């Protein structure tokens, strides 16, 4: 790898590698120390191709969810199964992992800007901006950037676009799936909103059991399934369909929604 070799977004891979190493070492104890991350299904990661893979997941914090996935993905590629024991797996990390994030979030301070360099595909949300509801057109450049990232590697996305549970799936994810035909891998996480603050930067509570389940890739008929069909499949795959509310007390969901609104206000 040339010292100044860049990825399709202009990021220098040598710099990105060292950022992943440093941030990985700094955050490792958040998932194996202060709290424990229980992993299931990481053997799926080993069998994926190097490019055109889309991970879809529910969302609980701005950054901790993604950081945990970087740990799990790289640990799995280094031969570990359902474990992130021994942070040495970060010495040679996979450099073509990207994640979709709101542009305003990634510009809010120095640390988010550093995290953006690690692999953010920053997009403008069409439904929310600066804590207010908006209604604006999708920027095709945002869609094409996600396609560019899929051509280069793996992309993590959170189809609900919010950390509030059981919110609707955004149809943009289904459009991307139909248009770019990636392998779609569902992930279900839990325990992160109890462990961290909303941004996922500050540890809120220790000794919390966090969990991450990586499921088998979805079998999708890209030509014949509609975007509505795919949206419904995503809801079930990441366990955010209303039928899962019977598993999680409605009071807990409503309390989380109220807390999120209060923070935005």
Secondary structure, DSSP 8 states (H G I E B T S, - for coil): --TT-B-TTS-BHHHHHHHHHHHHHHHGGGTBTSSEEEEE-THHHHTS-SSSEEEEE--SSSSHHHHHHHHHHHHHHTT-SS---SGGGGTT--S-EEEEEEHHHHTSSHHHHHHHHHHEEEE--SSEETTEE------HHHHHHHHHHHHHSEEEE-TT-SSSTT----HHHHHHHHHH--EEEEEEEESHHHHB-TTS-SB--SS-EEEEEE-------TTTS-HHHHHHHHHHHTT-SGGGGGTS-HHHHHHHHHHHHHHH-
